Amino acid sequence: MRKSVFAVLAALLLCLSACREAPVQESDNFDELIVVGFSQVGAESDWRAANTKSMQEAFTEANGYRLIFDDAQQKQERQINAIRSFIQQDVDYIVLAPTTELGWDTVLKEAQNAGIPVIIIDRMIEVEDESLFTCWIGSDFRREGDRAVEWLEERFGEEPVNIIHLQGNIGSSAQIGRTNGLDEGLSRNSNWNLVARDSGEFTQAKAQELMRHYIDLDFNVIYAENDNMAYGAIDVLKEEGLTPGQEVIVVSFDASRRGLVLTLAGDISFNVECNPLHGPRVSAIISRLEAGETPTKFTYVPEMTFSSETITQNIIDLRAY
């Protein structure tokens, strides 16, 4: 009996020793994966959620990647810390969707010194040396603003236009471009009047707050710099018994599926597309870099516009976001 007990104990000790010495295998091809660190602005809108999803679906192990994702919660400091963390982890590529245009020179120089290519998506950045980032891909936000203004000019002609302007996060490329487009429209149309302007921070809740404050003003146009702020404005208009598309024209940006549903319903009169599906585009850029090729420095995504008169259900059904 004692010999049997000793034999069992010896077998257990041998097993434990073997288990302790055996290497842990995280993935059969873990060392072969391309590691991408992605610093995202936050989760403030439907557009941003679709952008994050696109990136996460593109950078999977099945596609040959390992994605390290960081949500900056709208804070540039968090993004700078995330980039430094990516550098410490020796990632192969850094992808940045920047909170604002300025303030990136120092940390991008650190990435450059570490030999890590940086790809900028969505919003632009302004740096002294453009070699600090490899390339940029996103939307022409100024052109988006110009297209909205051109539509308003056609819609109203010489009629009085009293505008409430709901801006996005101040200093972001989308806010700057869309605001500059509207400012140009205001400067060349003497019948246009800016009634109120403030940042709705690209969120539905903040836009609701602003519109409840502005609701007693004399206005007939809301220029909302993204769909989520348009939703908030529409909520308040309906609370007050006003009909969007009739008493008040709502112009928006993004053309997300929900935004196009409201465009078809007439609540949003004009919606300018801003395509968030950058995951496959960034993956294609990395493939070119891996092959030793040089991608285009700046790439603008082709985009469309939709009005309540031209939108169809078929367009909405085909929407990927």
C-alpha positions as CSV (number, residue, x, y, z in Angstrom):
1,M,0.0,0.0,0.0
2,R,2.8,2.4,1.0
3,K,4.6,1.6,-2.3
4,S,1.5,2.4,-4.3
5,V,1.1,5.7,-2.5
6,F,4.8,6.6,-3.2
7,A,4.3,5.6,-6.8
8,V,1.3,7.9,-7.2
9,L,3.1,10.8,-5.6
10,A,6.1,10.4,-7.9
11,A,3.9,10.3,-10.9
12,L,2.2,13.6,-9.8
13,L,5.5,15.3,-9.2
14,L,6.7,14.3,-12.6
15,C,3.5,15.6,-14.2
16,L,3.8,19.0,-12.4
17,S,7.4,19.3,-13.4
18,A,6.6,18.7,-17.0
19,C,3.7,21.1,-16.9
20,R,5.9,23.8,-15.4
21,E,8.5,23.4,-18.0
22,A,6.2,23.3,-21.0
23,P,6.0,26.6,-22.9
24,V,2.7,28.5,-23.0
25,Q,1.4,28.8,-26.6
26,E,-0.8,31.9,-27.0
27,S,-1.4,31.3,-30.7
28,D,0.2,29.0,-33.2
29,N,1.1,32.1,-35.4
30,F,1.3,34.8,-32.7
31,D,4.8,35.9,-33.6
32,E,3.8,36.2,-37.3
33,L,1.0,38.6,-36.7
34,I,1.3,42.3,-37.6
35,V,0.7,44.3,-34.4
36,V,-1.3,47.5,-34.9
37,G,-1.9,50.0,-32.1
38,F,-5.1,52.0,-32.7
39,S,-5.9,55.2,-30.7
40,Q,-9.5,56.1,-31.3
41,V,-11.0,59.5,-30.4
42,G,-13.9,58.0,-28.4
43,A,-17.4,56.8,-28.9
44,E,-19.4,60.0,-29.2
45,S,-21.5,59.2,-32.2
46,D,-22.9,56.5,-34.5
47,W,-20.2,57.4,-37.0
48,R,-17.4,56.8,-34.5
49,A,-18.9,53.5,-33.5
50,A,-19.0,52.4,-37.1
51,N,-15.4,53.5,-37.6
52,T,-14.3,51.5,-34.6
53,K,-16.2,48.4,-35.7
54,S,-14.6,48.7,-39.2
55,M,-11.1,48.8,-37.7
56,Q,-11.8,45.9,-35.3
57,E,-13.2,43.7,-38.1
58,A,-10.3,44.5,-40.4
59,F,-7.5,43.8,-37.9
60,T,-8.2,40.3,-36.7
61,E,-5.9,37.3,-36.2
62,A,-7.7,35.6,-39.1
63,N,-6.5,38.5,-41.3
64,G,-3.0,38.3,-39.9
65,Y,-3.1,41.1,-37.3
66,R,-3.2,41.7,-33.6
67,L,-5.0,44.9,-32.7
68,I,-4.3,46.9,-29.5
69,F,-7.2,49.3,-29.2
70,D,-7.4,52.4,-27.0
71,D,-10.4,54.7,-26.5
72,A,-9.2,58.2,-25.7
73,Q,-12.6,59.4,-24.4
74,Q,-12.1,62.7,-26.3
75,K,-8.9,63.5,-24.5
76,Q,-5.7,64.3,-26.5
77,E,-3.6,63.5,-23.4
78,R,-4.9,60.0,-23.4
79,Q,-4.1,59.6,-27.0
80,I,-0.5,60.8,-26.5
81,N,-0.2,58.3,-23.6
82,A,-1.6,55.6,-25.8
83,I,0.9,56.3,-28.5
84,R,3.8,56.1,-26.0
85,S,2.4,52.8,-24.7
86,F,2.3,51.5,-28.3
87,I,5.9,52.5,-28.8
88,Q,6.9,50.7,-25.5
89,Q,5.1,47.6,-26.8
90,D,7.1,47.8,-30.0
91,V,4.0,47.6,-32.3
92,D,4.5,47.4,-36.0
93,Y,2.2,50.2,-36.9
94,I,0.3,53.0,-35.1
95,V,-3.1,54.2,-36.4
96,L,-4.3,57.5,-34.9
97,A,-7.8,59.1,-35.2
98,P,-6.8,62.4,-33.7
99,T,-8.9,64.5,-31.3
100,T,-7.6,67.8,-32.7
101,E,-5.3,69.0,-35.4
102,L,-2.5,70.5,-33.2
103,G,-0.1,69.1,-30.6
104,W,1.3,65.9,-32.1
105,D,4.8,66.9,-33.1
106,T,6.6,65.6,-30.0
107,V,5.0,62.2,-29.6
108,L,5.0,61.5,-33.4
109,K,8.8,62.2,-33.4
110,E,9.1,59.6,-30.7
111,A,7.3,57.1,-32.9
112,Q,9.5,58.1,-35.8
113,N,12.7,57.6,-33.7
114,A,11.4,54.1,-32.8
115,G,10.9,53.3,-36.5
116,I,7.1,52.8,-36.2
117,P,5.1,54.1,-39.2
118,V,2.0,56.2,-38.2
119,I,-1.1,56.2,-40.2
120,I,-3.6,59.1,-39.6
121,I,-7.3,58.4,-40.2
122,D,-10.4,60.6,-40.3
123,R,-9.3,64.0,-39.0
124,M,-6.2,65.8,-40.2
125,I,-3.3,66.9,-38.1
126,E,-1.0,69.9,-38.4
127,V,2.7,69.2,-37.8
128,E,5.9,71.1,-38.7
129,D,7.3,68.0,-40.5
130,E,4.9,65.9,-42.5
131,S,7.4,63.0,-42.5
132,L,6.3,62.4,-38.9
133,F,3.4,60.4,-40.3
134,T,3.3,58.0,-43.1
135,C,0.0,58.9,-44.7
136,W,-3.5,60.1,-44.0
137,I,-6.9,58.8,-45.2
138,G,-10.3,60.5,-44.6
139,S,-12.9,63.0,-45.8
140,D,-12.6,66.4,-47.3
141,F,-14.5,68.2,-44.6
142,R,-14.3,71.6,-46.2
143,R,-15.8,70.2,-49.4
144,E,-18.5,68.6,-47.3
145,G,-19.4,72.1,-45.9
146,D,-19.3,73.6,-49.3
147,R,-21.7,71.1,-50.7
148,A,-24.2,71.7,-47.8
149,V,-23.9,75.5,-48.4
150,E,-24.5,75.0,-52.2
151,W,-27.6,73.1,-51.5
152,L,-28.9,75.7,-49.1
153,E,-28.3,78.4,-51.7
154,E,-30.3,76.5,-54.3
155,R,-33.1,75.7,-51.7
156,F,-33.6,79.3,-50.5
157,G,-32.4,81.6,-53.2
158,E,-33.0,85.2,-52.1
159,E,-35.3,84.2,-49.2
160,P,-34.2,85.0,-45.6
161,V,-32.1,82.3,-44.0
162,N,-31.7,82.4,-40.2
163,I,-29.3,79.7,-39.1
164,I,-28.6,77.9,-35.8
165,H,-25.2,76.3,-36.1
166,L,-24.4,73.2,-34.0
167,Q,-20.7,72.7,-34.2
168,G,-18.7,69.6,-33.5
169,N,-15.7,69.4,-31.1
170,I,-13.8,72.6,-31.6
171,G,-10.5,72.2,-33.2
172,S,-11.3,68.9,-34.9
173,S,-10.9,68.7,-38.7
174,A,-14.6,68.0,-39.2
175,Q,-15.6,71.0,-37.2
176,I,-13.1,73.3,-38.9
177,G,-13.9,72.2,-42.4
178,R,-17.7,72.3,-42.0
179,T,-17.6,75.6,-40.1
180,N,-15.4,77.2,-42.8
181,G,-17.8,76.1,-45.5
182,L,-20.7,77.7,-43.6
183,D,-18.7,80.9,-43.0
184,E,-18.1,81.2,-46.7
185,G,-21.8,80.9,-47.3
186,L,-22.6,83.5,-44.8
187,S,-20.0,85.9,-46.3
188,R,-21.4,85.7,-49.8
189,N,-25.2,85.6,-49.0
190,S,-26.4,88.9,-47.6
191,N,-29.8,87.2,-46.9
192,W,-28.2,84.7,-44.5
193,N,-28.1,85.5,-40.8
194,L,-26.3,83.5,-38.1
195,V,-28.7,83.4,-35.2
196,A,-26.7,81.2,-32.8
197,R,-23.5,79.1,-32.8
198,D,-22.1,76.7,-30.2
199,S,-20.5,73.3,-29.9
200,G,-22.8,70.3,-29.5
201,E,-19.7,68.1,-29.2
202,F,-21.0,65.8,-31.9
203,T,-23.5,64.3,-29.4
204,Q,-27.2,64.1,-29.4
205,A,-27.6,65.0,-25.7
206,K,-25.5,68.2,-26.0
207,A,-27.4,69.2,-29.1
208,Q,-30.7,68.8,-27.2
209,E,-29.4,71.0,-24.5
210,L,-28.4,73.8,-26.9
211,M,-31.7,73.6,-28.9
212,R,-33.8,73.9,-25.8
213,H,-31.9,77.1,-25.0
214,Y,-32.3,78.4,-28.6
215,I,-35.8,77.3,-29.3
216,D,-37.4,80.7,-28.9
217,L,-35.1,82.4,-31.4
218,D,-36.2,83.3,-34.9
219,F,-34.6,80.6,-37.1
220,N,-35.5,78.4,-40.1
221,V,-32.4,76.4,-40.6
222,I,-30.3,74.1,-38.4
223,Y,-26.8,73.4,-39.6
224,A,-25.7,70.4,-37.5
225,E,-22.2,69.2,-38.1
226,N,-23.1,65.5,-37.7
227,D,-26.1,63.2,-37.6
228,N,-26.2,62.7,-33.8
229,M,-26.5,66.5,-33.2
230,A,-29.2,66.5,-35.9
231,Y,-31.1,63.9,-34.0
232,G,-31.0,66.0,-30.8
233,A,-32.2,69.1,-32.7
234,I,-35.1,67.1,-34.3
235,D,-36.1,65.8,-30.9
236,V,-36.5,69.3,-29.5
237,L,-38.3,70.6,-32.6
238,K,-40.9,67.9,-32.3
239,E,-41.2,68.5,-28.6
240,E,-42.1,72.1,-29.4
241,G,-44.6,71.1,-32.1
242,L,-42.4,72.2,-35.0
243,T,-42.1,70.0,-38.2
244,P,-38.6,69.4,-39.4
245,G,-38.4,69.8,-43.1
246,Q,-41.2,72.3,-43.2
247,E,-40.9,75.1,-40.5
248,V,-37.3,74.3,-40.0
249,I,-34.8,72.9,-42.5
250,V,-32.2,70.5,-41.0
251,V,-28.9,70.0,-42.7
252,S,-26.6,67.3,-41.4
253,F,-23.4,65.3,-42.1
254,D,-22.4,61.6,-41.9
255,A,-25.4,60.0,-43.8
256,S,-25.4,57.0,-41.4
257,R,-28.2,54.5,-41.8
258,R,-30.4,56.2,-39.1
259,G,-29.6,59.6,-40.6
260,L,-30.8,58.4,-44.0
261,V,-33.9,57.0,-42.5
262,L,-34.7,60.5,-41.1
263,T,-33.8,62.0,-44.5
264,L,-36.3,59.7,-46.2
265,A,-38.9,60.7,-43.6
266,G,-38.1,64.4,-44.4
267,D,-36.9,65.3,-40.9
268,I,-33.4,65.8,-42.3
269,S,-33.6,67.8,-45.6
270,F,-30.0,67.3,-46.8
271,N,-27.3,64.9,-45.5
272,V,-23.7,64.9,-46.6
273,E,-21.9,61.6,-46.5
274,C,-18.8,61.1,-44.3
275,N,-17.7,57.5,-44.8
276,P,-16.3,55.8,-41.6
277,L,-15.3,52.4,-43.0
278,H,-11.6,52.9,-42.9
279,G,-10.5,49.5,-41.7
280,P,-10.1,47.8,-45.1
281,R,-8.4,51.0,-46.4
282,V,-5.8,51.1,-43.6
283,S,-5.2,47.4,-44.0
284,A,-4.5,48.0,-47.7
285,I,-2.0,50.7,-46.8
286,I,-0.2,48.4,-44.4
287,S,-0.1,45.7,-47.1
288,R,1.6,48.1,-49.4
289,L,4.1,49.2,-46.7
290,E,4.8,45.5,-46.0
291,A,5.6,45.0,-49.7
292,G,8.0,47.9,-49.6
293,E,5.8,50.2,-51.5
294,T,5.0,53.9,-50.8
295,P,1.3,54.7,-50.3
296,T,-0.2,58.0,-51.3
297,K,0.4,60.6,-48.7
298,F,-3.1,62.0,-48.6
299,T,-6.2,60.0,-49.7
300,Y,-9.7,61.5,-49.7
301,V,-12.6,59.1,-49.6
302,P,-15.2,59.6,-52.3
303,E,-18.6,60.5,-50.8
304,M,-22.1,61.4,-51.8
305,T,-24.9,63.7,-50.7
306,F,-28.6,62.8,-50.1
307,S,-31.7,65.0,-50.0
308,S,-35.2,64.1,-48.8
309,E,-36.3,64.4,-52.5
310,T,-33.7,62.0,-53.8
311,I,-33.1,59.4,-51.1
312,T,-34.7,55.9,-51.6
313,Q,-35.2,52.9,-49.3
314,N,-32.9,50.9,-51.6
315,I,-30.0,53.2,-50.7
316,I,-30.7,52.8,-47.0
317,D,-30.9,49.0,-47.3
318,L,-27.5,48.9,-48.9
319,R,-25.9,51.0,-46.2
320,A,-23.1,49.3,-44.4
321,Y,-23.2,51.5,-41.3
